């Protein structure tokens, strides 16, 4: 998509590479939904000159019966080792720069002689700058592609899932391998770490450090493991007060976002920048 932008700013189709376990009777795996929610903007490419810091976001799948499943995603970039893909990216850039140059020439109403003069004097310099700063050179640049790991849970254990995913990512990218194979840590959290009983906390070991998650009791408020500070950072004090006022007045609240946050810890459903929501009075 976004063919008018440079290839490194376009979005490409993503797919689920693997998921474990293959199926759960009470929670069937929806590959299309998980694929879309893990990478809502699609697959993206970067080079060594771009920011490639890992980003975390979450999502919720609500089914027809009202049951919810929570997903926590850590997106990172890994080096592209396929020469075919790197060559294709360079070809895309050559086509993109040629189209950009053609549009510049087509927008000029001058004659062929003046057009040639314009190319010699100005457009040639512009084209050189375009190819220098808006290009991908397979012999000079390192190409990276986005990839993500995701945990799907029955309860929103935000902090516990975040810590586990971060530790798993460090184990994947570390020069020194972890004490045990990665499969053992994944098997442990999927099959050996139980859901804590209501009103109890559970401590289990991740890849490098212990992780603690707590489940509210029957008479306590529902689990809300999301940092309240980020709500203030995203919405601002005045907008948050406005939202809280709408809640107290029992109004319907609609939050609309134009894009994701640029920080390293983002929420897929949180608006960014200026508050773009609206409070609608209920019927």
VOGU-3710 file (C-alpha; in Angstrom, 3 decimals, decimal comma):
1> xxxxxxxxxx> 0,000/0,000/0,000  0,932/3,720/-0,116  2,631/3,503/-3,512  3,092/7,267/-3,602  5,593/6,975/-0,743  9,121/5,617/-0,886  9,366/1,799/-0,576  10,759/1,954/2,968  7,687/3,948/4,016  5,181/1,593/2,433
11> xxxxxxxxxx> 3,315/-1,181/4,206  3,469/-4,801/3,066  1,305/-7,830/3,769  2,219/-9,802/6,879  1,412/-13,345/7,955  1,569/-15,558/11,036  4,750/-17,645/10,892  3,932/-19,986/13,783  1,697/-20,255/16,844  1,669/-22,581/19,842
21> xxxxxxxxxx> -0,309/-24,555/20,750  -1,978/-25,303/17,442  -5,461/-25,022/18,928  -7,208/-24,625/22,270  -10,739/-25,946/22,619  -12,067/-23,030/24,646  -10,082/-20,430/22,683  -9,748/-21,277/18,955  -6,935/-19,458/17,186  -8,173/-16,794/14,764
31> xxxxxxxxxx> -5,209/-16,381/12,437  -6,616/-13,454/10,427  -7,605/-11,473/13,511  -4,309/-12,056/15,299  -2,330/-11,209/12,172  -4,193/-7,920/11,732  -3,999/-6,959/15,406  -0,328/-7,887/15,814  0,683/-5,774/12,808  -2,179/-3,303/12,213
41> xxxxxxxxxx> 0,024/-1,202/9,904  1,370/-4,206/8,010  4,912/-5,391/7,489  7,514/-2,617/7,351  11,165/-2,328/6,340  13,936/-0,154/7,766  17,654/0,455/7,283  20,480/1,116/9,715  19,670/4,845/9,498  16,126/4,405/10,891
51> xxxxxxxxxx> 14,869/3,976/14,426  14,433/0,276/15,192  13,652/0,302/18,912  11,261/-2,471/19,997  7,665/-1,379/20,563  4,961/-2,917/22,726  1,233/-2,700/22,165  -1,833/-4,616/23,278  -5,187/-5,583/21,816  -8,490/-7,155/22,873
61> xxxxxxxxxx> -10,561/-9,706/20,959  -14,217/-9,611/22,031  -16,379/-12,493/20,858  -20,120/-12,653/20,257  -20,784/-14,079/23,728  -18,955/-11,149/25,355  -15,861/-13,134/26,326  -12,544/-11,392/25,894  -9,044/-12,478/24,985  -6,070/-10,173/25,554
71> xxxxxxxxxx> -3,031/-9,987/23,332  0,349/-8,404/24,090  2,752/-7,831/21,235  6,433/-6,917/21,092  7,474/-5,709/17,630  11,143/-5,549/16,686  13,310/-5,513/13,562  15,657/-8,223/12,367  18,153/-8,163/9,518  16,972/-9,414/6,130
81> xxxxxxxxxx> 19,272/-12,222/5,005  17,529/-12,975/1,713  19,464/-11,438/-1,161  16,358/-11,726/-3,323  14,364/-9,465/-1,007  17,213/-6,935/-0,784  17,476/-6,870/-4,578  13,713/-6,394/-4,870  13,863/-3,445/-2,453  16,573/-1,768/-4,520
91> xxxxxxxxxx> 14,510/-2,341/-7,681  11,492/-0,746/-6,015  13,578/2,297/-5,170  14,885/2,585/-8,723  11,312/2,469/-10,037  10,156/4,968/-7,410  12,930/7,450/-8,205  12,266/7,092/-11,927  8,582/7,844/-11,383  9,434/10,836/-9,228
101> xxxxxxxxxx> 11,796/12,143/-11,881  9,221/11,553/-14,635  6,591/13,484/-12,720  8,978/16,419/-12,403  9,612/16,378/-16,141  5,922/15,936/-16,968  4,941/18,902/-14,811  7,201/21,155/-16,887  5,589/22,754/-19,955  8,886/23,764/-21,519
111> xxxxxxxxxx> 10,227/22,535/-24,860  12,670/19,684/-25,268  15,620/22,079/-25,505  14,666/23,963/-22,379  13,853/20,673/-20,683  17,339/19,360/-21,443  18,813/22,607/-20,169  16,703/22,338/-17,044  17,904/18,790/-16,484  21,522/19,829/-16,950
121> xxxxxxxxxx> 21,257/22,792/-14,615  18,772/21,969/-11,911  16,971/18,681/-12,246  20,159/16,648/-12,488  21,253/18,031/-9,145  17,790/17,405/-7,676  17,783/13,872/-9,016  21,209/13,203/-7,525  20,010/14,431/-4,139  16,860/12,348/-4,490
131> xxxxxxxxxx> 18,813/9,203/-5,243  21,224/9,908/-2,415  18,781/10,612/0,388  15,757/8,657/-0,843  17,229/5,358/-1,952  18,374/1,962/-0,834  21,781/0,708/-1,915  22,223/-3,029/-1,470  26,006/-2,645/-1,262  25,881/0,102/1,352
141> xxxxxxxxxx> 22,724/-0,288/3,436  21,533/-3,039/5,760  17,877/-3,946/5,356  15,691/-4,833/8,342  12,136/-6,150/8,478  9,584/-5,990/11,284  8,727/-9,086/13,275  6,707/-9,606/16,423  6,153/-12,084/19,227  2,784/-12,188/20,946
151> xxxxxxxxxx> 1,214/-13,641/24,076  -2,553/-14,235/24,181  -4,021/-14,493/27,677  -7,477/-14,824/29,294  -6,771/-11,906/31,665  -4,959/-8,587/31,041  -1,675/-9,383/32,796  -0,009/-6,446/31,104  3,161/-6,080/33,168  3,849/-9,807/33,439
161> xxxxxxxxxx> 3,459/-10,361/29,686  5,564/-7,301/28,921  8,419/-8,513/31,108  8,318/-12,001/29,634  8,303/-10,741/26,034  11,156/-8,316/26,718  13,225/-11,080/28,322  12,457/-13,423/25,435  13,515/-10,748/22,951  16,774/-10,164/24,816
171> xxxxxxxxxx> 17,452/-13,892/24,728  16,894/-13,980/20,966  19,177/-11,014/20,248  21,838/-11,662/22,882  25,296/-12,819/21,847  25,329/-15,213/24,798  22,502/-17,788/24,783  20,261/-18,143/27,865  20,786/-21,014/30,332  18,078/-23,152/28,684
181> xxxxxxxxxx> 16,788/-23,449/25,100  14,142/-20,886/24,161  11,575/-23,644/23,627  11,752/-24,563/27,305  10,759/-21,043/28,413  7,878/-20,943/25,946  6,705/-24,403/27,048  6,927/-23,315/30,672  4,702/-20,248/30,334  2,194/-22,051/28,094
191> xxxxxxxxxx> 1,822/-25,335/29,952  3,418/-25,129/33,391  2,564/-21,648/34,743  -1,008/-21,849/36,099  -3,543/-19,045/36,202  -3,381/-17,579/39,721  -6,522/-18,117/41,811  -8,723/-15,057/42,518  -7,192/-12,908/45,231  -3,768/-14,523/44,937
201> xxxxxxxxxx> -0,476/-13,630/43,318  1,845/-15,895/41,368  5,613/-15,751/40,948  7,259/-17,591/38,089  10,622/-17,362/36,390  11,076/-15,863/32,968  14,246/-16,147/30,936  16,455/-14,030/33,178  14,387/-12,637/36,067  11,338/-13,687/38,111
211> xxxxxxxxxx> 7,933/-12,308/37,116  4,990/-11,652/39,437  1,336/-11,364/38,421  -1,619/-10,769/40,733  -5,303/-11,565/40,216  -7,998/-9,579/42,065  -10,378/-11,320/44,425  -14,157/-11,680/43,927  -14,900/-8,530/45,950  -12,148/-6,414/44,375
221> xxxxxxxxxx> -12,152/-4,228/41,280  -11,395/-5,969/37,964  -7,779/-6,338/36,938  -6,359/-3,125/35,413  -2,664/-3,636/34,896  -2,145/-0,689/32,542  -0,001/2,214/33,813  -2,177/5,231/34,568  0,731/7,561/33,844  0,590/6,750/30,144
231> xxxxxxxxxx> -3,049/7,852/29,987  -2,029/11,297/31,249  0,870/11,420/28,774  -1,315/10,501/25,810  -4,446/12,504/26,622  -3,219/15,309/28,841  -4,781/16,514/32,077  -7,627/18,593/30,591  -8,724/15,892/28,156  -8,600/13,228/30,861
241> xxxxxxxxxx> -10,772/15,359/33,125  -13,191/15,791/30,222  -13,354/12,038/29,666  -13,861/11,407/33,394  -16,652/13,996/33,445  -18,364/12,223/30,544  -18,101/8,925/32,425  -19,738/10,437/35,521  -22,505/11,930/33,364  -23,051/8,503/31,763
251> xxxxxxxxxx> -22,265/9,717/28,270  -21,064/7,532/25,447  -17,363/8,063/24,770  -15,653/7,631/21,426  -11,860/7,755/21,108  -10,438/8,111/17,617  -6,773/7,798/16,716  -4,996/8,569/13,455  -1,911/6,499/14,220  0,260/4,747/16,750
261> xxxxxxxxxx> 2,481/6,366/19,319  6,168/6,768/18,527  7,376/5,784/21,978  8,776/2,375/22,807  5,699/1,384/24,807  2,429/1,988/23,001  -1,156/0,854/23,158  -2,913/-0,034/19,976  -6,197/1,578/21,058  -4,835/4,738/22,630
271> xxxxxxxxxx> -5,093/8,057/20,769  -1,905/9,968/20,164  -1,002/13,631/20,176  -4,000/15,920/20,494  -7,114/14,359/21,966  -9,442/13,569/19,082  -12,250/11,931/21,000  -15,792/13,094/21,460  -18,322/12,635/24,232  -21,774/11,738/22,991
281> xxx> -24,798/12,018/25,246  -26,601/8,720/25,510  -30,204/8,217/24,457
//
